[in-house]
Amino acid sequence: MRHLFLTGADQVGKSTVITRCIEQLTVCPGGFQTYLSDNDSTVCRMLYMAAAGEQKIKNDDHLVALLPPSLSPIVYNHQFNALGKKYIEDSKSWAKLLVMDECSFLEKDALSFQQAIFDALDEHIPILGVCRPDKAPWTKAIVTHPNVAILSVTLQNREEIFQHVLAHLGSLIK
């Protein structure tokens, strides 16, 4: 398998595995990363997107969703489509690794974003991502893709997963 996607419960270290691999491989990744304004689920949180490996900017230009407590998320599909697609496609000419952190249910109607991901899965640049396959049909298509292997991260196995991912990517990135 060329591409690896991590799954697991919230806050078990999936994004940390990705960050550590990037640091150890000393590679400038392409792709995208999403991040929250706050980890407190009792307040309205904002979900942002930036290019992988870049500064996590928290402003309206990078806002992709609002996550109010006890209410349905407000998703800005045009932002997922514009930013996510751009970060993936613009980095293909130079990236040795694409990061996709993360793919979940919020993007279920962001069809251009999804297509950019599916196109990348068929290409040669290794991908390291996070996916929640139980959340939406489109993410199930990621985990069943023939070029994808899924690794389940837990608090108990995250160091072992990190070592496995690092070795796998190290053999692909030259």
N, C-alpha and C positions, 0 to 999 in steps of 0.2 A: 504494500500500500504506500502510496506517495504522500497522501494527506492525512493528518491526524486531527481529530476533533475530540476535545475533552468534554465530559459531562459530569454531573454531580450536583449535590445540594448547594445551596447558597453558602458562600463564605468558607468553602473547604480549601481554596487555594488554586483554583483553575487559572485565573489570570496571573497569579504569582508564578505558577509553573511557566507560563508563557514569558513573563518578564525575565525570569532567571535564565531561560534558554536563550533569549535574545542577548542577554549580557554575556553568557558563557561563549556563545558562538561569535560574538563581536560582529554582528551583522546589523545593518540598518534595514528594518523590515518595511515592506509595503503593506497595503491593506488598511484596516480600520480598527479602532478600539472605541468601546462605549464605556461611559462612567457616570456615576450618580452624583448629584449635588450634595447628597446627605445619605447616610445609612440608616437614619431614623425613619422607620415605616409609619410612624404616627403623624408625620407632617407630609405636606405635598412635596414630593421630590421631583427633580428634573433629571432627565436622561440626556446626556450629550454624546456627540460623536466627534472624533478627531482622527487624523491620520495616525496609523500605528507608529509608535516610537516618538511621536511628537508631544508637545506640551498639551496637557488636558485643559483646554480653554473652556470656561463656563460663561458663555454669553449666548444671545439669541441666534447668532449665526451658526452655532453648533448644537442647538437644541433640537432633539428629535422626538421627545415625548414628555408629557407631564404625567406623574403617577400620584394622584391624590389618594389619601388613605380611604379605604372602604368604598371607593368608586372605581368605575372602569377607567383605564388609562386613556389619555388624549394623545393620539399618535399623529405626528406630522409626517405622513407618507412622502410628501414632496421633499422633505429634508433627507429621509432615508434614501430616496431615489437619487437625489442630487449629490449629497455628500458621500454616501456609501459607494455608489457606482464610481464616482470620481476618484476616491481614494484607492479603489481596487484597480481600475483601468489605468490611471495615471502612473501607477508604480510598476506596472508589468514590464516596462522597457528597461528597468534597472534593478528591480528587487530580486534577491536570491531566496527570499522567504516572504510569503504573504501571511499576515495575521488577520483573523476574522473573529473578533472578540466583542460581542457574541451574536449568535443567530438564535432567535426565539420567536415567540408568538406576536410580539409587537409589530414585526415587519410583514405580517401575513398579507397585507394589501399593497406592499411596496414592491410591485412587480419588476420594475427596472433594476432595483437593488438585488432582488432574488436572481434575476437573469445574469447579472454580473458575477454573482457567486457561482451559479451553475456553469457559466462559461469558464471561470477560473478552475473549477474542479476537473474540467476536461483538458486542461493545459499542463505544462511541465513544471511550473514553479511550485515548489512544496508549500503547502498550507498548514498552518497550525492555528486551530480555532477552538471556540467554545460553542457548543450547540445544545439546545434543549429539545430533543427529538419528541418528547411527549407533549409538547405544547401546541404544535401546529402541523398540518399536513406538509407544508413546504419544508419544514426542518426534517421530517421523516425522509424526504427525498435526498437530503444531504447524507444522512447516516446509511442509507441503502445504496449510495453511489458506489460503483465498483472501485474507484480510486481512493476510497475513504476507509480508515480504520477508526473505531471509537474506543476511547479509553475512559473508564469511569474513575474519577478522582474522589478519594475519601480522606478524612483526616489521618487515617492510619496508613494509607498507601501513597500519599502525595510525593514523598521523597523518591520512592521506587518509580513512580510514574515520571517524575522529573528526569531521573537517570535514563529511563527508557526513551523518552522523547528526545533528550539531548543526544543520545547515541544514534537514534534514527535520523534526526536532522543533520547531525554531523557527517553521516555517511552520504547524504544527498547534496549538502552545500559544500562546494569546493572553492 
